Amino acid sequence: MNRTPVYARVSAATPSIKVADCFHNAQNILALMKKAADDGVHVLCLPELCITGYTCGDLFLQKALLDSAEEALAFLVSESVNLPLVTVVGLPLSVNANLYNTAAVYSLGKLLGIVPKSHIPNYGEFYELRHFKPAPKDNFFIQNITGIDDTVPFGTKLIFAPVDKNAPFGLRFAVEICEDLWVPIPPSSYHAVAGANVILNPSASNELVGKAQYRKSMAEGQSARLLCAYVYADAGGGESSTDMVFAAHNLICENGVTLAESKPFGTENFVISDIDIDSLESDRRRMNTFSDSAAKWADYKTIYFDLPLGFTPQKPLRFIDPHPFVPSDDAEKNARCEAILDMQASGLQKRLLHTGARAVVGISGGLDSSLALLVTARALKKIERPLLDVTAVTMPCFGTTSRTKSNAHKLCEALGVECKEIDISESVRSHLRDIGQSEEDKSVVYENAQARVRTLVLMDMANQIGGIVIGTGDLSELALGWATYNGDHMSMYAPNAGVPKTLVRHIVSRVADTSEPALRTVLEDILATPVSPELLPPSGNDISQQTEDIVGPYELHDFFLYQALRRARRPSAIYALALCAFDGKYGQDIILRWLKVFYRRFFSQQFKRSCMPDGPKIGSVSLSPRGDWRMPSDALASLWLDELDTIEL
């Protein structure tokens, strides 16, 4: 069984060339091929016309240069016989008395196909139409390439895919050349709907002020639009500088994100990364509109190749983010926190405007209820209603500590909202007596009775003042079912429902950092308080019941949630990724233990999500039964857990 995500290792590289010296260029190309093979690369992309040099000008019309280019290609194809990778290299090629700007695709001593450039620029500094013809409309076969006896497919509608069982399953790549990316409808758009999930672009894009960022944004944008990887190999050192300069700006992008990049005019001409084929295929399955036009491109030809030494790396050459919901860049993180606060407040303000109701918030002195109160205050300010329209209620009981109780009051005071304290201890004791439950029995009945009495108080107070109860539970708690059914599980609107716990902490921290001293001080202490439902009696003044000791670390569960829902990965693949992401922090046994807990709870607690209150979708993962996640409450987790049981530590 494949226990790791499927990666295709790709590289974009720029050889140092001499204009019109095909043999010299081929030697340097071969050196890059060998380096790529040593590094485990599956597919190597090299620049446009790099066998001859892009800047040959009218020399492209010389038969001597064209023959030399074919001979160099034949040399490279023959030398590839023992190199377990596919190489894409640019050269001019004369076919039926027409000259084409092409990319040759070869592997293990076989020329797999030739892809001609579709869009030939003839503006500004470019005059390619002087030499080259645009690609023909349809594919056909060519032969008699110097030194190569094979009949070879020629055309733009070619997709290349491995057949060997050890090769990266699911890899399907296609090629477009330089200017093809810059047109209104690039050929890669057609390639992608025809099934290609990696696009290679051999390019010779000259450098201008500001062009590098624009080029990067185009590659990122195309990879996002097409749900693919985009590998861009740029010309560089050795090209003629008569009228242009080339910077070897190589890029590897995946679904809108740059994975690897060489600095323009830098010393590094070889970039490498692993493409997450599983993730790309998952997104394409999820987005049904992606393949709406696929039938129109049925005339594509798939060319299969062998990679007998292909492999799936255990540790991919890419960053596996342990906190996928939280940006690592501080500026981006702060901006996201502000955006989420606005989204939460906007959703709540609509509900408050529609109902004309006041807001009632249960405030415990913990993280989630603090965020709910902060959002409520922001929503009221947005609609220019007084903070007197929110009533915060703190309801101490058996597990409440002086620290959290004090922080609840301090938070309300710092925000300027009304805070009512209602001790529910006697109500809970009365209820336990009514149902014949001993107070000495600290089972789930003892705990849930407190949560349900609190909800009863909030609902009835909302009726008293013409209000609605604002929920406090977050996305991570919904995923784990860490809420009391018809207790803290229920409210009239749940602004935190789309926010994972790891992000809740950063949002509250962001508010603290931008607040007046009184509010900052109490929020900082709330952030430092262990996460707890406080349903069991404290040990002295200390919280005795810490959530992460019971259900596991939230950073692990948020990682599992993202990979399971957003990426739809197999459990064993999530385990393998977690080993990389949390290397040195959690051991294999810990990760496996809590991953099993995640699946057990996620499946068994769906019934709580099936009737969850309204709340705004915030990010790419949502568990609302009216939105992103529809799952039967009686589905079994055995398929997922059985796979994890086969893992040997």
Secondary structure, 3 states (H helix, E strand, C coil): CCCCCCEEEEEEECCCCCCCCHHHHHHHHHHHHHHHHHCCCCEEECCCCCCCCHHHHHHHHCHHHHHHHHHHHHHHHHHHHHCCCEEEEEEEEEECCEEEEEEEEEECCEEEEEEECCCCCCCCCCCHHHCCCCCCCCCEEECCECCECCCEEECCCEEEEECCCCCCCCCCEEECCHHHHHCCCCHHHHHHHCCCCEEEEECCCECCCCHHHHHHHHHHHHHHHCCCEEEEECCCCCCCCCCCCECCCCEEEECCEEEEECCCCCCCCEEEEEEEHHHHHHHHHHCHHHHCCHHHHCCCEEEEECCCCCCCCCCCCCCCCCCCCCCCCHHHHHHHHHHHHHHHHHHHHHHHHHHCCEEEEECCCCHHHHHHHHHHHHHHHHCCCCHHHEEEEECCCCCCCHHHHHHHHHHHHHHCCEEEECCCHHHHHHHHHHCCCCCCCCCHHHHHHHHHHHHHHHHHHHHHHCEEEECCCCHHHHHHCCCCCCCCCCCCECCCCCCCHHHHHHHHHHHHHCCCHHHHHHHHHHHHCCCCCCCCCCECCECCCCHHHHCCCHHHHHHHHHHHHHCCCCHHHHHHHHHHHCCCCCCHHHHHHHHHHHHHHHHHCHHHHCCCCCCCCCCCCCCCCCCCCCCCCCCCCHHHHHHHHCCCC
